[in-house]
Amino acid sequence: MGDTAAHAASEVADVTKDEVGKVAAETKKQTKDLLTDARSQLTEQAGEQQARVAEGLRSISDELTQMASRVSSVTTSIWRFGNDDRPA
């Protein structure tokens, strides 16, 4: 009977060892999948933010170009006005 109990305990230990190995492998797989998903989401979010920043910079560039054009136009008008007042 002692041999039977020892044999049964050995089988339980073997099955437990196999199950622990399976759980560890599944945990490792799920952790890897989670990290892959997180990296992918962060990369996507960074790309979206980069696109928003680029659009904002283009908008600022357009506004500065328009302002420079207006300043140039005003400067030209002032120069013309100043030259028109000179006696011939």
PDB file as gemmi writes it, atoms N, CA and C in Angstrom:
CRYST1    1.000    1.000    1.000  90.00  90.00  90.00 P 1                      
ATOM      1  N   MET A   1       0.814  -1.185   0.000  1.00  0.00           N  
ATOM      2  CA  MET A   1       0.000   0.000   0.000  1.00  0.00           C  
ATOM      3  C   MET A   1       0.866   1.260   0.000  1.00  0.00           C  
ATOM      4  N   GLY A   2       2.021   1.223   0.655  1.00  0.00           N  
ATOM      5  CA  GLY A   2       2.934   2.347   0.679  1.00  0.00           C  
ATOM      6  C   GLY A   2       3.461   2.645  -0.699  1.00  0.00           C  
ATOM      7  N   ASP A   3       3.711   1.575  -1.476  1.00  0.00           N  
ATOM      8  CA  ASP A   3       4.177   1.776  -2.839  1.00  0.00           C  
ATOM      9  C   ASP A   3       3.115   2.440  -3.690  1.00  0.00           C  
ATOM     10  N   THR A   4       1.866   2.055  -3.481  1.00  0.00           N  
ATOM     11  CA  THR A   4       0.764   2.623  -4.246  1.00  0.00           C  
ATOM     12  C   THR A   4       0.610   4.112  -3.919  1.00  0.00           C  
ATOM     13  N   ALA A   5       0.699   4.459  -2.654  1.00  0.00           N  
ATOM     14  CA  ALA A   5       0.567   5.858  -2.241  1.00  0.00           C  
ATOM     15  C   ALA A   5       1.739   6.678  -2.790  1.00  0.00           C  
ATOM     16  N   ALA A   6       2.925   6.097  -2.718  1.00  0.00           N  
ATOM     17  CA  ALA A   6       4.087   6.807  -3.232  1.00  0.00           C  
ATOM     18  C   ALA A   6       3.986   6.985  -4.735  1.00  0.00           C  
ATOM     19  N   HIS A   7       3.498   5.939  -5.420  1.00  0.00           N  
ATOM     20  CA  HIS A   7       3.332   6.024  -6.870  1.00  0.00           C  
ATOM     21  C   HIS A   7       2.280   7.084  -7.227  1.00  0.00           C  
ATOM     22  N   ALA A   8       1.180   7.111  -6.481  1.00  0.00           N  
ATOM     23  CA  ALA A   8       0.129   8.095  -6.721  1.00  0.00           C  
ATOM     24  C   ALA A   8       0.646   9.504  -6.458  1.00  0.00           C  
ATOM     25  N   ALA A   9       1.414   9.665  -5.391  1.00  0.00           N  
ATOM     26  CA  ALA A   9       1.968  10.985  -5.070  1.00  0.00           C  
ATOM     27  C   ALA A   9       2.933  11.427  -6.158  1.00  0.00           C  
ATOM     28  N   SER A  10       3.690  10.483  -6.686  1.00  0.00           N  
ATOM     29  CA  SER A  10       4.618  10.807  -7.765  1.00  0.00           C  
ATOM     30  C   SER A  10       3.867  11.245  -9.018  1.00  0.00           C  
ATOM     31  N   GLU A  11       2.768  10.555  -9.310  1.00  0.00           N  
ATOM     32  CA  GLU A  11       1.954  10.927 -10.482  1.00  0.00           C  
ATOM     33  C   GLU A  11       1.345  12.312 -10.291  1.00  0.00           C  
ATOM     34  N   VAL A  12       0.854  12.582  -9.089  1.00  0.00           N  
ATOM     35  CA  VAL A  12       0.279  13.905  -8.796  1.00  0.00           C  
ATOM     36  C   VAL A  12       1.359  14.970  -8.956  1.00  0.00           C  
ATOM     37  N   ALA A  13       2.550  14.708  -8.488  1.00  0.00           N  
ATOM     38  CA  ALA A  13       3.652  15.660  -8.614  1.00  0.00           C  
ATOM     39  C   ALA A  13       3.994  15.892 -10.074  1.00  0.00           C  
ATOM     40  N   ASP A  14       4.015  14.818 -10.878  1.00  0.00           N  
ATOM     41  CA  ASP A  14       4.316  14.951 -12.309  1.00  0.00           C  
ATOM     42  C   ASP A  14       3.247  15.782 -13.024  1.00  0.00           C  
ATOM     43  N   VAL A  15       1.981  15.485 -12.718  1.00  0.00           N  
ATOM     44  CA  VAL A  15       0.883  16.231 -13.350  1.00  0.00           C  
ATOM     45  C   VAL A  15       0.940  17.695 -12.924  1.00  0.00           C  
ATOM     46  N   THR A  16       1.192  17.920 -11.651  1.00  0.00           N  
ATOM     47  CA  THR A  16       1.284  19.297 -11.138  1.00  0.00           C  
ATOM     48  C   THR A  16       2.422  20.036 -11.823  1.00  0.00           C  
ATOM     49  N   LYS A  17       3.564  19.373 -11.970  1.00  0.00           N  
ATOM     50  CA  LYS A  17       4.709  19.977 -12.636  1.00  0.00           C  
ATOM     51  C   LYS A  17       4.362  20.333 -14.075  1.00  0.00           C  
ATOM     52  N   ASP A  18       3.688  19.427 -14.774  1.00  0.00           N  
ATOM     53  CA  ASP A  18       3.279  19.705 -16.158  1.00  0.00           C  
ATOM     54  C   ASP A  18       2.313  20.883 -16.225  1.00  0.00           C  
ATOM     55  N   GLU A  19       1.357  20.918 -15.320  1.00  0.00           N  
ATOM     56  CA  GLU A  19       0.370  22.002 -15.322  1.00  0.00           C  
ATOM     57  C   GLU A  19       1.022  23.338 -14.986  1.00  0.00           C  
ATOM     58  N   VAL A  20       1.944  23.351 -14.036  1.00  0.00           N  
ATOM     59  CA  VAL A  20       2.654  24.582 -13.690  1.00  0.00           C  
ATOM     60  C   VAL A  20       3.445  25.067 -14.900  1.00  0.00           C  
ATOM     61  N   GLY A  21       4.070  24.146 -15.622  1.00  0.00           N  
ATOM     62  CA  GLY A  21       4.804  24.510 -16.830  1.00  0.00           C  
ATOM     63  C   GLY A  21       3.895  25.120 -17.878  1.00  0.00           C  
ATOM     64  N   LYS A  22       2.701  24.521 -18.035  1.00  0.00           N  
ATOM     65  CA  LYS A  22       1.740  25.048 -19.011  1.00  0.00           C  
ATOM     66  C   LYS A  22       1.262  26.447 -18.611  1.00  0.00           C  
ATOM     67  N   VAL A  23       0.982  26.624 -17.314  1.00  0.00           N  
ATOM     68  CA  VAL A  23       0.529  27.938 -16.833  1.00  0.00           C  
ATOM     69  C   VAL A  23       1.641  28.974 -17.025  1.00  0.00           C  
ATOM     70  N   ALA A  24       2.869  28.592 -16.734  1.00  0.00           N  
ATOM     71  CA  ALA A  24       3.996  29.516 -16.903  1.00  0.00           C  
ATOM     72  C   ALA A  24       4.159  29.895 -18.373  1.00  0.00           C  
ATOM     73  N   ALA A  25       4.047  28.917 -19.269  1.00  0.00           N  
ATOM     74  CA  ALA A  25       4.175  29.196 -20.703  1.00  0.00           C  
ATOM     75  C   ALA A  25       3.047  30.105 -21.179  1.00  0.00           C  
ATOM     76  N   GLU A  26       1.842  29.861 -20.724  1.00  0.00           N  
ATOM     77  CA  GLU A  26       0.698  30.691 -21.120  1.00  0.00           C  
ATOM     78  C   GLU A  26       0.854  32.113 -20.571  1.00  0.00           C  
ATOM     79  N   THR A  27       1.326  32.225 -19.333  1.00  0.00           N  
ATOM     80  CA  THR A  27       1.567  33.543 -18.736  1.00  0.00           C  
ATOM     81  C   THR A  27       2.617  34.308 -19.527  1.00  0.00           C  
ATOM     82  N   LYS A  28       3.676  33.616 -19.916  1.00  0.00           N  
ATOM     83  CA  LYS A  28       4.730  34.246 -20.709  1.00  0.00           C  
ATOM     84  C   LYS A  28       4.183  34.713 -22.051  1.00  0.00           C  
ATOM     85  N   LYS A  29       3.368  33.870 -22.705  1.00  0.00           N  
ATOM     86  CA  LYS A  29       2.776  34.221 -24.002  1.00  0.00           C  
ATOM     87  C   LYS A  29       1.863  35.434 -23.865  1.00  0.00           C  
ATOM     88  N   GLN A  30       1.007  35.420 -22.849  1.00  0.00           N  
ATOM     89  CA  GLN A  30       0.076  36.538 -22.666  1.00  0.00           C  
ATOM     90  C   GLN A  30       0.817  37.835 -22.334  1.00  0.00           C  
ATOM     91  N   THR A  31       1.885  37.725 -21.545  1.00  0.00           N  
ATOM     92  CA  THR A  31       2.684  38.912 -21.217  1.00  0.00           C  
ATOM     93  C   THR A  31       3.336  39.482 -22.472  1.00  0.00           C  
ATOM     94  N   LYS A  32       3.863  38.600 -23.297  1.00  0.00           N  
ATOM     95  CA  LYS A  32       4.483  39.039 -24.546  1.00  0.00           C  
ATOM     96  C   LYS A  32       3.446  39.697 -25.459  1.00  0.00           C  
ATOM     97  N   ASP A  33       2.275  39.073 -25.556  1.00  0.00           N  
ATOM     98  CA  ASP A  33       1.197  39.652 -26.378  1.00  0.00           C  
ATOM     99  C   ASP A  33       0.780  41.018 -25.850  1.00  0.00           C  
ATOM    100  N   LEU A  34       0.691  41.137 -24.535  1.00  0.00           N  
ATOM    101  CA  LEU A  34       0.305  42.413 -23.918  1.00  0.00           C  
ATOM    102  C   LEU A  34       1.333  43.499 -24.229  1.00  0.00           C  
ATOM    103  N   LEU A  35       2.605  43.151 -24.112  1.00  0.00           N  
ATOM    104  CA  LEU A  35       3.660  44.127 -24.421  1.00  0.00           C  
ATOM    105  C   LEU A  35       3.644  44.520 -25.898  1.00  0.00           C  
ATOM    106  N   THR A  36       3.396  43.543 -26.768  1.00  0.00           N  
ATOM    107  CA  THR A  36       3.317  43.836 -28.197  1.00  0.00           C  
ATOM    108  C   THR A  36       2.147  44.779 -28.486  1.00  0.00           C  
ATOM    109  N   ASP A  37       1.003  44.498 -27.872  1.00  0.00           N  
ATOM    110  CA  ASP A  37      -0.168  45.362 -28.063  1.00  0.00           C  
ATOM    111  C   ASP A  37       0.094  46.770 -27.526  1.00  0.00           C  
ATOM    112  N   ALA A  38       0.706  46.855 -26.348  1.00  0.00           N  
ATOM    113  CA  ALA A  38       0.989  48.161 -25.755  1.00  0.00           C  
ATOM    114  C   ALA A  38       1.946  48.953 -26.646  1.00  0.00           C  
ATOM    115  N   ARG A  39       2.982  48.296 -27.148  1.00  0.00           N  
ATOM    116  CA  ARG A  39       3.945  48.971 -28.029  1.00  0.00           C  
ATOM    117  C   ARG A  39       3.248  49.468 -29.288  1.00  0.00           C  
ATOM    118  N   SER A  40       2.387  48.638 -29.840  1.00  0.00           N  
ATOM    119  CA  SER A  40       1.670  49.013 -31.061  1.00  0.00           C  
ATOM    120  C   SER A  40       0.763  50.220 -30.815  1.00  0.00           C  
ATOM    121  N   GLN A  41       0.041  50.191 -29.701  1.00  0.00           N  
ATOM    122  CA  GLN A  41      -0.851  51.312 -29.382  1.00  0.00           C  
ATOM    123  C   GLN A  41      -0.058  52.597 -29.139  1.00  0.00           C  
ATOM    124  N   LEU A  42       1.055  52.490 -28.429  1.00  0.00           N  
ATOM    125  CA  LEU A  42       1.871  53.679 -28.170  1.00  0.00           C  
ATOM    126  C   LEU A  42       2.456  54.239 -29.459  1.00  0.00           C  
ATOM    127  N   THR A  43       2.873  53.354 -30.352  1.00  0.00           N  
ATOM    128  CA  THR A  43       3.407  53.804 -31.640  1.00  0.00           C  
ATOM    129  C   THR A  43       2.322  54.520 -32.441  1.00  0.00           C  
ATOM    130  N   GLU A  44       1.123  53.964 -32.430  1.00  0.00           N  
ATOM    131  CA  GLU A  44       0.001  54.586 -33.150  1.00  0.00           C  
ATOM    132  C   GLU A  44      -0.339  55.950 -32.557  1.00  0.00           C  
ATOM    133  N   GLN A  45      -0.390  56.018 -31.230  1.00  0.00           N  
ATOM    134  CA  GLN A  45      -0.703  57.285 -30.573  1.00  0.00           C  
ATOM    135  C   GLN A  45       0.377  58.325 -30.840  1.00  0.00           C  
ATOM    136  N   ALA A  46       1.627  57.902 -30.822  1.00  0.00           N  
ATOM    137  CA  ALA A  46       2.728  58.841 -31.101  1.00  0.00           C  
ATOM    138  C   ALA A  46       2.623  59.365 -32.531  1.00  0.00           C  
ATOM    139  N   GLY A  47       2.261  58.497 -33.475  1.00  0.00           N  
ATOM    140  CA  GLY A  47       2.090  58.920 -34.861  1.00  0.00           C  
ATOM    141  C   GLY A  47       0.967  59.940 -34.998  1.00  0.00           C  
ATOM    142  N   GLU A  48      -0.141  59.687 -34.287  1.00  0.00           N  
ATOM    143  CA  GLU A  48      -1.263  60.623 -34.338  1.00  0.00           C  
ATOM    144  C   GLU A  48      -0.867  61.974 -33.745  1.00  0.00           C  
ATOM    145  N   GLN A  49      -0.150  61.950 -32.628  1.00  0.00           N  
ATOM    146  CA  GLN A  49       0.295  63.208 -32.016  1.00  0.00           C  
ATOM    147  C   GLN A  49       1.271  63.941 -32.924  1.00  0.00           C  
ATOM    148  N   GLN A  50       2.147  63.194 -33.565  1.00  0.00           N  
ATOM    149  CA  GLN A  50       3.105  63.810 -34.483  1.00  0.00           C  
ATOM    150  C   GLN A  50       2.370  64.487 -35.641  1.00  0.00           C  
ATOM    151  N   ALA A  51       1.330  63.836 -36.143  1.00  0.00           N  
ATOM    152  CA  ALA A  51       0.553  64.426 -37.237  1.00  0.00           C  
ATOM    153  C   ALA A  51      -0.143  65.707 -36.768  1.00  0.00           C  
ATOM    154  N   ARG A  52      -0.675  65.701 -35.543  1.00  0.00           N  
ATOM    155  CA  ARG A  52      -1.333  66.905 -35.016  1.00  0.00           C  
ATOM    156  C   ARG A  52      -0.328  68.040 -34.838  1.00  0.00           C  
ATOM    157  N   VAL A  53       0.848  67.726 -34.340  1.00  0.00           N  
ATOM    158  CA  VAL A  53       1.881  68.757 -34.158  1.00  0.00           C  
ATOM    159  C   VAL A  53       2.297  69.316 -35.515  1.00  0.00           C  
ATOM    160  N   ALA A  54       2.481  68.431 -36.488  1.00  0.00           N  
ATOM    161  CA  ALA A  54       2.869  68.881 -37.829  1.00  0.00           C  
ATOM    162  C   ALA A  54       1.796  69.793 -38.411  1.00  0.00           C  
ATOM    163  N   GLU A  55       0.546  69.448 -38.240  1.00  0.00           N  
ATOM    164  CA  GLU A  55      -0.550  70.281 -38.751  1.00  0.00           C  
ATOM    165  C   GLU A  55      -0.547  71.642 -38.056  1.00  0.00           C  
ATOM    166  N   GLY A  56      -0.309  71.638 -36.736  1.00  0.00           N  
ATOM    167  CA  GLY A  56      -0.234  72.898 -35.995  1.00  0.00           C  
ATOM    168  C   GLY A  56       0.912  73.768 -36.485  1.00  0.00           C  
ATOM    169  N   LEU A  57       2.057  73.150 -36.748  1.00  0.00           N  
ATOM    170  CA  LEU A  57       3.201  73.917 -37.254  1.00  0.00           C  
ATOM    171  C   LEU A  57       2.938  74.468 -38.652  1.00  0.00           C  
ATOM    172  N   ARG A  58       2.258  73.675 -39.492  1.00  0.00           N  
ATOM    173  CA  ARG A  58       1.897  74.183 -40.828  1.00  0.00           C  
ATOM    174  C   ARG A  58       0.958  75.381 -40.711  1.00  0.00           C  
ATOM    175  N   SER A  59       0.029  75.285 -39.782  1.00  0.00           N  
ATOM    176  CA  SER A  59      -0.913  76.390 -39.579  1.00  0.00           C  
ATOM    177  C   SER A  59      -0.179  77.654 -39.111  1.00  0.00           C  
ATOM    178  N   ILE A  60       0.743  77.493 -38.169  1.00  0.00           N  
ATOM    179  CA  ILE A  60       1.529  78.638 -37.697  1.00  0.00           C  
ATOM    180  C   ILE A  60       2.366  79.216 -38.839  1.00  0.00           C  
ATOM    181  N   SER A  61       2.956  78.338 -39.642  1.00  0.00           N  
ATOM    182  CA  SER A  61       3.752  78.787 -40.785  1.00  0.00           C  
ATOM    183  C   SER A  61       2.899  79.599 -41.758  1.00  0.00           C  
ATOM    184  N   ASP A  62       1.696  79.108 -42.031  1.00  0.00           N  
ATOM    185  CA  ASP A  62       0.791  79.829 -42.925  1.00  0.00           C  
ATOM    186  C   ASP A  62       0.443  81.204 -42.363  1.00  0.00           C  
ATOM    187  N   GLU A  63       0.172  81.264 -41.055  1.00  0.00           N  
ATOM    188  CA  GLU A  63      -0.171  82.544 -40.430  1.00  0.00           C  
ATOM    189  C   GLU A  63       1.013  83.514 -40.494  1.00  0.00           C  
ATOM    190  N   LEU A  64       2.213  83.011 -40.223  1.00  0.00           N  
ATOM    191  CA  LEU A  64       3.392  83.879 -40.286  1.00  0.00           C  
ATOM    192  C   LEU A  64       3.647  84.375 -41.710  1.00  0.00           C  
ATOM    193  N   THR A  65       3.415  83.514 -42.683  1.00  0.00           N  
ATOM    194  CA  THR A  65       3.572  83.919 -44.085  1.00  0.00           C  
ATOM    195  C   THR A  65       2.584  85.026 -44.427  1.00  0.00           C  
ATOM    196  N   GLN A  66       1.345  84.879 -43.980  1.00  0.00           N  
ATOM    197  CA  GLN A  66       0.331  85.903 -44.233  1.00  0.00           C  
ATOM    198  C   GLN A  66       0.701  87.210 -43.533  1.00  0.00           C  
ATOM    199  N   MET A  67       1.193  87.126 -42.303  1.00  0.00           N  
ATOM    200  CA  MET A  67       1.592  88.324 -41.573  1.00  0.00           C  
ATOM    201  C   MET A  67       2.749  89.019 -42.287  1.00  0.00           C  
ATOM    202  N   ALA A  68       3.721  88.241 -42.745  1.00  0.00           N  
ATOM    203  CA  ALA A  68       4.873  88.824 -43.454  1.00  0.00           C  
ATOM    204  C   ALA A  68       4.410  89.495 -44.735  1.00  0.00           C  
ATOM    205  N   SER A  69       3.456  88.899 -45.410  1.00  0.00           N  
ATOM    206  CA  SER A  69       2.934  89.480 -46.647  1.00  0.00           C  
ATOM    207  C   SER A  69       2.251  90.815 -46.358  1.00  0.00           C  
ATOM    208  N   ARG A  70       1.491  90.853 -45.265  1.00  0.00           N  
ATOM    209  CA  ARG A  70       0.815  92.101 -44.903  1.00  0.00           C  
ATOM    210  C   ARG A  70       1.821  93.182 -44.513  1.00  0.00           C  
ATOM    211  N   VAL A  71       2.849  92.793 -43.761  1.00  0.00           N  
ATOM    212  CA  VAL A  71       3.875  93.762 -43.362  1.00  0.00           C  
ATOM    213  C   VAL A  71       4.581  94.292 -44.601  1.00  0.00           C  
ATOM    214  N   SER A  72       4.879  93.416 -45.530  1.00  0.00           N  
ATOM    215  CA  SER A  72       5.536  93.840 -46.768  1.00  0.00           C  
ATOM    216  C   SER A  72       4.650  94.808 -47.536  1.00  0.00           C  
ATOM    217  N   SER A  73       3.370  94.502 -47.583  1.00  0.00           N  
ATOM    218  CA  SER A  73       2.432  95.365 -48.292  1.00  0.00           C  
ATOM    219  C   SER A  73       2.340  96.733 -47.616  1.00  0.00           C  
ATOM    220  N   VAL A  74       2.277  96.751 -46.306  1.00  0.00           N  
ATOM    221  CA  VAL A  74       2.205  98.011 -45.554  1.00  0.00           C  
ATOM    222  C   VAL A  74       3.499  98.792 -45.741  1.00  0.00           C  
ATOM    223  N   THR A  75       4.626  98.114 -45.690  1.00  0.00           N  
ATOM    224  CA  THR A  75       5.921  98.778 -45.877  1.00  0.00           C  
ATOM    225  C   THR A  75       6.008  99.408 -47.258  1.00  0.00           C  
ATOM    226  N   THR A  76       5.553  98.681 -48.256  1.00  0.00           N  
ATOM    227  CA  THR A  76       5.566  99.222 -49.617  1.00  0.00           C  
ATOM    228  C   THR A  76       4.658 100.443 -49.705  1.00  0.00           C  
ATOM    229  N   SER A  77       3.503 100.375 -49.091  1.00  0.00           N  
ATOM    230  CA  SER A  77       2.573 101.516 -49.115  1.00  0.00           C  
ATOM    231  C   SER A  77       3.172 102.725 -48.422  1.00  0.00           C  
ATOM    232  N   ILE A  78       3.827 102.493 -47.289  1.00  0.00           N  
ATOM    233  CA  ILE A  78       4.453 103.603 -46.562  1.00  0.00           C  
ATOM    234  C   ILE A  78       5.572 104.204 -47.404  1.00  0.00           C  
ATOM    235  N   TRP A  79       6.377 103.375 -48.017  1.00  0.00           N  
ATOM    236  CA  TRP A  79       7.475 103.858 -48.850  1.00  0.00           C  
ATOM    237  C   TRP A  79       6.923 104.688 -50.007  1.00  0.00           C  
ATOM    238  N   ARG A  80       5.872 104.193 -50.648  1.00  0.00           N  
ATOM    239  CA  ARG A  80       5.265 104.942 -51.762  1.00  0.00           C  
ATOM    240  C   ARG A  80       4.699 106.268 -51.273  1.00  0.00           C  
ATOM    241  N   PHE A  81       4.031 106.208 -50.135  1.00  0.00           N  
ATOM    242  CA  PHE A  81       3.441 107.424 -49.588  1.00  0.00           C  
ATOM    243  C   PHE A  81       4.535 108.446 -49.284  1.00  0.00           C  
ATOM    244  N   GLY A  82       5.619 107.975 -48.690  1.00  0.00           N  
ATOM    245  CA  GLY A  82       6.728 108.884 -48.387  1.00  0.00           C  
ATOM    246  C   GLY A  82       7.371 109.462 -49.636  1.00  0.00           C  
ATOM    247  N   ASN A  83       7.462 108.700 -50.673  1.00  0.00           N  
ATOM    248  CA  ASN A  83       8.069 109.189 -51.926  1.00  0.00           C  
ATOM    249  C   ASN A  83       7.123 110.076 -52.705  1.00  0.00           C  
ATOM    250  N   ASP A  84       5.851 109.911 -52.527  1.00  0.00           N  
ATOM    251  CA  ASP A  84       4.876 110.752 -53.239  1.00  0.00           C  
ATOM    252  C   ASP A  84       4.861 112.163 -52.697  1.00  0.00           C  
ATOM    253  N   ASP A  85       5.289 112.376 -51.442  1.00  0.00           N  
ATOM    254  CA  ASP A  85       5.260 113.693 -50.838  1.00  0.00           C  
ATOM    255  C   ASP A  85       6.497 114.531 -51.184  1.00  0.00           C  
ATOM    256  N   ARG A  86       7.451 113.997 -51.828  1.00  0.00           N  
ATOM    257  CA  ARG A  86       8.681 114.731 -52.143  1.00  0.00           C  
ATOM    258  C   ARG A  86       8.411 115.758 -53.252  1.00  0.00           C  
ATOM    259  N   PRO A  87       8.953 116.904 -53.097  1.00  0.00           N  
ATOM    260  CA  PRO A  87       8.787 117.891 -54.184  1.00  0.00           C  
ATOM    261  C   PRO A  87       9.619 117.481 -55.386  1.00  0.00           C  
ATOM    262  N   ALA A  88       9.082 117.763 -56.508  1.00  0.00           N  
ATOM    263  CA  ALA A  88       9.767 117.403 -57.766  1.00  0.00           C  
ATOM    264  C   ALA A  88      10.870 118.363 -58.094  1.00  0.00           C  
TER     265      ALA A  88                                                      
END                                                                             
